[in-house]
Amino acid sequence: MPTSSPAVAARCQHHHHAGGAQLLPLLGKNGDAQAVRSALAFKIEHSLTKDQILELYVNQIYLGQRAYGFAAAAQISSANRSSS
């Protein structure tokens, strides 16, 4: 059963906050961005399913006309068709 976007986002946000202290030592003096990205990717891959990760992605990508995510793009497309 698919999980709603707010539930997935809340779960991801919870894991992000819970693991923040673990990421701080990785930053070092210059802020090693690659180590942080790797740690976050590892944490996400082990706390969310592939479907949840895909859902987060497709609901956040920019699709033009100020639409972020498929749902927003569909609403804009529907509104454009209605006004034509």
Backbone as JSON Lines, residues from 0, in Angstrom:
{"i":0,"aa":"M","n":[0.85,-1.18,0.0],"ca":[0.0,0.0,0.0],"c":[0.9,1.24,0.0]}
{"i":1,"aa":"P","n":[0.7,2.19,-0.94],"ca":[1.54,3.38,-0.98],"c":[1.31,4.27,0.23]}
{"i":2,"aa":"T","n":[2.37,4.91,0.64],"ca":[2.31,5.82,1.77],"c":[2.14,7.23,1.24]}
{"i":3,"aa":"S","n":[1.35,8.04,1.92],"ca":[1.13,9.42,1.45],"c":[2.42,10.22,1.58]}
{"i":4,"aa":"S","n":[2.55,11.23,0.73],"ca":[3.75,12.06,0.73],"c":[4.03,12.7,2.07]}
{"i":5,"aa":"P","n":[3.04,13.29,2.76],"ca":[3.33,13.89,4.06],"c":[3.86,12.87,5.06]}
{"i":6,"aa":"A","n":[3.33,11.66,5.01],"ca":[3.8,10.63,5.95],"c":[5.24,10.24,5.63]}
{"i":7,"aa":"V","n":[5.55,10.1,4.35],"ca":[6.91,9.74,3.96],"c":[7.86,10.87,4.31]}
{"i":8,"aa":"A","n":[7.46,12.09,4.01],"ca":[8.3,13.25,4.33],"c":[8.54,13.37,5.83]}
{"i":9,"aa":"A","n":[7.5,13.13,6.62],"ca":[7.65,13.21,8.07],"c":[8.61,12.13,8.56]}
{"i":10,"aa":"R","n":[8.51,10.93,7.98],"ca":[9.4,9.85,8.38],"c":[10.84,10.19,8.01]}
{"i":11,"aa":"C","n":[11.03,10.71,6.82],"ca":[12.36,11.09,6.36],"c":[12.91,12.22,7.23]}
{"i":12,"aa":"Q","n":[12.07,13.2,7.54],"ca":[12.48,14.32,8.38],"c":[12.86,13.82,9.76]}
{"i":13,"aa":"H","n":[12.09,12.89,10.31],"ca":[12.39,12.32,11.62],"c":[13.76,11.66,11.6]}
{"i":14,"aa":"H","n":[14.03,10.88,10.55],"ca":[15.31,10.2,10.46],"c":[16.44,11.2,10.28]}
{"i":15,"aa":"H","n":[16.18,12.28,9.55],"ca":[17.2,13.3,9.33],"c":[17.58,13.95,10.66]}
{"i":16,"aa":"H","n":[16.57,14.34,11.44],"ca":[16.85,14.98,12.73],"c":[17.49,14.0,13.7]}
{"i":17,"aa":"A","n":[17.03,12.77,13.7],"ca":[17.56,11.78,14.62],"c":[19.01,11.48,14.32]}
{"i":18,"aa":"G","n":[19.42,11.57,13.06],"ca":[20.79,11.22,12.69],"c":[21.7,12.41,12.54]}
{"i":19,"aa":"G","n":[21.22,13.6,12.8],"ca":[22.04,14.79,12.62],"c":[23.33,14.76,13.39]}
{"i":20,"aa":"A","n":[23.29,14.29,14.63],"ca":[24.49,14.25,15.46],"c":[25.53,13.3,14.86]}
{"i":21,"aa":"Q","n":[25.08,12.26,14.18],"ca":[26.01,11.31,13.57],"c":[26.72,11.93,12.37]}
{"i":22,"aa":"L","n":[26.09,12.91,11.73],"ca":[26.69,13.52,10.55],"c":[27.68,14.62,10.87]}
{"i":23,"aa":"L","n":[27.55,15.24,12.02],"ca":[28.43,16.36,12.35],"c":[29.91,16.01,12.32]}
{"i":24,"aa":"P","n":[30.33,14.86,12.85],"ca":[31.76,14.54,12.79],"c":[32.29,14.39,11.36]}
{"i":25,"aa":"L","n":[31.41,14.12,10.41],"ca":[31.84,13.95,9.03],"c":[32.19,15.27,8.36]}
{"i":26,"aa":"L","n":[31.69,16.36,8.9],"ca":[31.87,17.65,8.24],"c":[33.32,18.13,8.24]}
{"i":27,"aa":"G","n":[34.03,17.95,9.33],"ca":[35.41,18.41,9.4],"c":[35.49,19.91,9.3]}
{"i":28,"aa":"K","n":[36.7,20.43,9.12],"ca":[36.9,21.88,9.03],"c":[36.29,22.47,7.77]}
{"i":29,"aa":"N","n":[36.5,21.83,6.63],"ca":[36.07,22.39,5.35],"c":[34.69,21.92,4.93]}
{"i":30,"aa":"G","n":[34.06,21.06,5.72],"ca":[32.73,20.57,5.36],"c":[32.79,19.61,4.18]}
{"i":31,"aa":"D","n":[33.1,18.38,4.44],"ca":[33.23,17.38,3.39],"c":[31.85,16.99,2.87]}
{"i":32,"aa":"A","n":[31.4,17.68,1.84],"ca":[30.05,17.5,1.31],"c":[29.82,16.08,0.78]}
{"i":33,"aa":"Q","n":[30.83,15.48,0.17],"ca":[30.68,14.13,-0.37],"c":[30.4,13.12,0.74]}
{"i":34,"aa":"A","n":[31.09,13.25,1.86],"ca":[30.87,12.34,2.98],"c":[29.46,12.51,3.55]}
{"i":35,"aa":"V","n":[28.99,13.73,3.6],"ca":[27.64,14.0,4.1],"c":[26.61,13.42,3.15]}
{"i":36,"aa":"R","n":[26.79,13.63,1.83],"ca":[25.86,13.07,0.85],"c":[25.84,11.54,0.92]}
{"i":37,"aa":"S","n":[27.01,10.95,1.08],"ca":[27.08,9.49,1.17],"c":[26.38,8.98,2.42]}
{"i":38,"aa":"A","n":[26.58,9.65,3.53],"ca":[25.94,9.24,4.78],"c":[24.42,9.39,4.69]}
{"i":39,"aa":"L","n":[23.96,10.49,4.1],"ca":[22.52,10.68,3.94],"c":[21.93,9.64,3.0]}
{"i":40,"aa":"A","n":[22.61,9.35,1.9],"ca":[22.12,8.33,0.95],"c":[22.02,6.98,1.64]}
{"i":41,"aa":"F","n":[23.04,6.63,2.41],"ca":[23.02,5.36,3.14],"c":[21.85,5.3,4.1]}
{"i":42,"aa":"K","n":[21.65,6.39,4.85],"ca":[20.57,6.44,5.84],"c":[19.2,6.34,5.16]}
{"i":43,"aa":"I","n":[19.02,7.05,4.05],"ca":[17.74,7.02,3.34],"c":[17.49,5.62,2.77]}
{"i":44,"aa":"E","n":[18.5,5.03,2.15],"ca":[18.34,3.71,1.54],"c":[18.0,2.64,2.57]}
{"i":45,"aa":"H","n":[18.42,2.83,3.8],"ca":[18.18,1.82,4.83],"c":[16.96,2.13,5.7]}
{"i":46,"aa":"S","n":[16.33,3.27,5.49],"ca":[15.15,3.6,6.31],"c":[13.87,3.71,5.49]}
{"i":47,"aa":"L","n":[13.99,3.82,4.16],"ca":[12.82,3.94,3.3],"c":[12.86,2.86,2.23]}
{"i":48,"aa":"T","n":[11.68,2.47,1.74],"ca":[11.62,1.53,0.63],"c":[11.93,2.27,-0.67]}
{"i":49,"aa":"K","n":[12.2,1.51,-1.73],"ca":[12.46,2.12,-3.03],"c":[11.25,2.93,-3.5]}
{"i":50,"aa":"D","n":[10.05,2.4,-3.25],"ca":[8.84,3.12,-3.64],"c":[8.71,4.44,-2.88]}
{"i":51,"aa":"Q","n":[9.07,4.47,-1.61],"ca":[8.98,5.7,-0.82],"c":[10.0,6.72,-1.31]}
{"i":52,"aa":"I","n":[11.2,6.26,-1.65],"ca":[12.23,7.16,-2.16],"c":[11.78,7.76,-3.5]}
{"i":53,"aa":"L","n":[11.23,6.91,-4.38],"ca":[10.73,7.39,-5.67],"c":[9.61,8.4,-5.47]}
{"i":54,"aa":"E","n":[8.7,8.11,-4.54],"ca":[7.59,9.03,-4.27],"c":[8.1,10.38,-3.78]}
{"i":55,"aa":"L","n":[9.07,10.37,-2.89],"ca":[9.66,11.64,-2.43],"c":[10.26,12.41,-3.6]}
{"i":56,"aa":"Y","n":[10.96,11.7,-4.47],"ca":[11.61,12.35,-5.6],"c":[10.6,12.95,-6.57]}
{"i":57,"aa":"V","n":[9.61,12.16,-6.99],"ca":[8.68,12.66,-8.01],"c":[7.77,13.76,-7.45]}
{"i":58,"aa":"N","n":[7.66,13.88,-6.16],"ca":[6.84,14.94,-5.58],"c":[7.66,16.19,-5.26]}
{"i":59,"aa":"Q","n":[8.96,16.18,-5.59],"ca":[9.78,17.35,-5.31],"c":[10.48,17.91,-6.54]}
{"i":60,"aa":"I","n":[10.54,17.16,-7.64],"ca":[11.26,17.65,-8.81],"c":[10.48,18.77,-9.5]}
{"i":61,"aa":"Y","n":[11.22,19.69,-10.09],"ca":[10.61,20.82,-10.79],"c":[10.18,20.37,-12.18]}
{"i":62,"aa":"L","n":[8.93,20.62,-12.53],"ca":[8.39,20.18,-13.81],"c":[7.92,21.33,-14.68]}
{"i":63,"aa":"G","n":[8.36,22.54,-14.37],"ca":[8.0,23.7,-15.18],"c":[6.74,24.38,-14.68]}
{"i":64,"aa":"Q","n":[6.55,25.6,-15.1],"ca":[5.38,26.41,-14.74],"c":[5.14,26.45,-13.22]}
{"i":65,"aa":"R","n":[6.21,26.58,-12.47],"ca":[6.17,26.66,-11.0],"c":[5.56,25.42,-10.36]}
{"i":66,"aa":"A","n":[5.65,24.27,-11.02],"ca":[5.09,23.02,-10.5],"c":[6.22,22.13,-9.98]}
{"i":67,"aa":"Y","n":[6.14,21.8,-8.73],"ca":[7.07,20.86,-8.12],"c":[6.31,19.58,-7.8]}
{"i":68,"aa":"G","n":[6.62,18.52,-8.53],"ca":[5.96,17.25,-8.33],"c":[4.85,17.01,-9.32]}
{"i":69,"aa":"F","n":[4.51,15.72,-9.48],"ca":[3.51,15.33,-10.46],"c":[2.12,15.87,-10.13]}
{"i":70,"aa":"A","n":[1.76,15.87,-8.86],"ca":[0.42,16.33,-8.48],"c":[0.24,17.81,-8.84]}
{"i":71,"aa":"A","n":[1.22,18.63,-8.55],"ca":[1.14,20.05,-8.86],"c":[1.11,20.27,-10.37]}
{"i":72,"aa":"A","n":[1.91,19.51,-11.11],"ca":[1.93,19.64,-12.56],"c":[0.58,19.25,-13.15]}
{"i":73,"aa":"A","n":[-0.04,18.21,-12.61],"ca":[-1.35,17.78,-13.1],"c":[-2.4,18.85,-12.85]}
{"i":74,"aa":"Q","n":[-2.33,19.5,-11.69],"ca":[-3.29,20.56,-11.37],"c":[-3.12,21.74,-12.33]}
{"i":75,"aa":"I","n":[-1.89,22.11,-12.6],"ca":[-1.62,23.23,-13.51],"c":[-2.09,22.87,-14.91]}
{"i":76,"aa":"S","n":[-1.79,21.65,-15.34],"ca":[-2.21,21.2,-16.67],"c":[-3.73,21.2,-16.78]}
{"i":77,"aa":"S","n":[-4.4,20.73,-15.75],"ca":[-5.86,20.69,-15.75],"c":[-6.44,22.1,-15.78]}
{"i":78,"aa":"A","n":[-5.85,23.01,-15.02],"ca":[-6.32,24.39,-15.0],"c":[-6.11,25.05,-16.36]}
{"i":79,"aa":"N","n":[-4.97,24.74,-17.02],"ca":[-4.7,25.3,-18.34],"c":[-5.71,24.8,-19.36]}
{"i":80,"aa":"R","n":[-6.08,23.51,-19.28],"ca":[-7.06,22.97,-20.21],"c":[-8.43,23.55,-19.98]}
{"i":81,"aa":"S","n":[-8.76,23.82,-18.71],"ca":[-10.08,24.38,-18.37],"c":[-10.22,25.82,-18.87]}
{"i":82,"aa":"S","n":[-9.12,26.56,-18.84],"ca":[-9.18,27.97,-19.24],"c":[-9.09,28.15,-20.76]}
{"i":83,"aa":"S","n":[-8.76,27.1,-21.47],"ca":[-8.63,27.2,-22.95],"c":[-9.97,27.13,-23.62]}
